[in-house]
Amino acid sequence: MIDYRAVPFEEHVSGMDVVFDTVGGATLRRSWGVLKPGGRMITIAAESETTTDTRVKQAFFIVEPNHEQLIRIGDLLESGALHPVVDAVLPLTQASAAYTGEVRERRGRGKLVVTVAHGT
């Protein structure tokens, strides 16, 4: 485990077969250097969809929902076999800030959850 707030990950990681990037931007650019020759970069960062960088175009893919997989994930959550890491829970009114990364309450680890209140 590397505390990315304390040290740059690329100073401690090298020779990776695969990097799965969910952040994009500077993190994606820095990640190329940790791949071994022939290693594979995968990114789902939205900004990568419109890039002109050939390497990023080849690494980008869009995730499509799969009903059976979502049911299975729900079952794993309900059974306690899957333990998601939640960074912050936000009301729907802060969804835009969550999407654009402008949430100040973040601890830096885990997902943001946007709640939708019933009847509103």
C-alpha positions in Angstrom: 0.0 0.0 0.0 1.3 3.5 -0.9 0.0 6.7 0.7 -0.2 8.7 -2.5 -0.6 11.9 -0.4 2.8 11.4 1.1 4.9 10.1 -1.9 4.4 9.8 -5.6 3.3 6.3 -6.5 5.6 6.1 -9.5 8.6 6.4 -7.3 7.8 3.1 -5.6 6.1 1.1 -8.3 7.5 -0.3 -11.6 7.2 -3.3 -13.9 3.5 -3.6 -13.7 1.7 -5.9 -16.2 -1.6 -3.8 -16.0 -2.6 -0.4 -14.7 -6.3 0.2 -14.3 -6.8 4.0 -14.2 -10.1 5.5 -12.9 -8.8 9.0 -12.4 -7.3 10.3 -15.7 -5.4 13.5 -16.1 -2.0 13.7 -14.3 -2.5 10.3 -12.7 -3.0 8.7 -16.0 0.1 10.5 -17.5 2.3 9.4 -14.5 1.0 5.8 -14.7 2.5 5.1 -18.1 6.0 5.0 -16.6 5.1 2.2 -14.1 4.2 -0.3 -16.9 6.7 -2.9 -17.9 7.5 -3.2 -21.7 4.4 -4.7 -23.2 2.3 -3.8 -20.2 -1.4 -2.7 -20.7 -3.0 0.5 -19.5 -6.8 0.5 -19.0 -8.6 3.7 -18.3 -12.3 4.6 -17.7 -11.7 8.3 -17.1 -14.3 10.3 -19.0 -11.8 12.8 -20.4 -10.0 9.9 -22.2 -12.9 9.4 -24.5 -12.1 12.5 -26.6 -8.3 12.5 -26.4 -6.1 12.7 -29.4 -3.3 10.7 -27.7 -3.2 7.3 -29.5 -2.0 5.5 -26.3 -4.9 6.7 -24.3 -7.4 6.0 -27.1 -6.2 2.4 -27.1 -6.5 2.2 -23.3 -9.9 3.7 -23.0 -13.1 1.7 -22.8 -16.7 2.4 -21.8 -18.3 0.2 -19.2 -21.8 -1.1 -20.1 -24.2 -2.2 -17.4 -24.9 -6.0 -17.2 -28.1 -7.0 -15.4 -26.8 -10.4 -14.2 -23.6 -8.9 -12.9 -25.4 -6.1 -11.1 -27.7 -8.7 -9.4 -24.7 -10.7 -8.4 -22.9 -7.7 -7.0 -26.1 -6.8 -5.1 -26.2 -10.3 -3.6 -22.5 -10.0 -2.5 -23.3 -6.7 -0.9 -26.3 -8.0 1.0 -24.4 -11.1 2.2 -21.5 -9.1 3.5 -19.0 -10.8 1.2 -18.3 -7.5 -0.5 -17.2 -4.5 1.5 -17.3 -1.2 -0.5 -15.1 1.7 0.7 -17.2 4.8 1.0 -15.3 8.1 1.3 -18.3 10.4 1.7 -22.1 10.4 1.5 -23.6 13.5 -0.2 -27.1 14.7 -0.8 -28.4 14.9 -4.4 -27.9 18.7 -4.3 -24.1 18.1 -4.2 -24.1 15.6 -7.1 -22.5 18.1 -9.5 -19.6 18.8 -7.0 -19.2 15.0 -6.6 -19.0 14.5 -10.4 -16.5 17.3 -11.0 -14.3 16.5 -8.0 -15.0 19.6 -6.0 -16.0 17.8 -2.8 -14.0 19.2 0.1 -15.0 16.6 2.7 -13.1 13.8 0.9 -10.6 11.7 2.9 -9.1 10.5 -0.4 -10.0 6.8 -0.3 -13.2 5.2 -1.5 -16.3 6.2 -3.5 -18.6 9.1 -3.2 -22.2 8.1 -2.6 -25.0 10.4 -3.7 -28.2 9.9 -1.8 -31.7 10.6 -3.1 -34.3 11.1 -0.4 -37.7 9.5 -1.0 -40.6 11.9 -1.7 -38.4 14.9 -2.7 
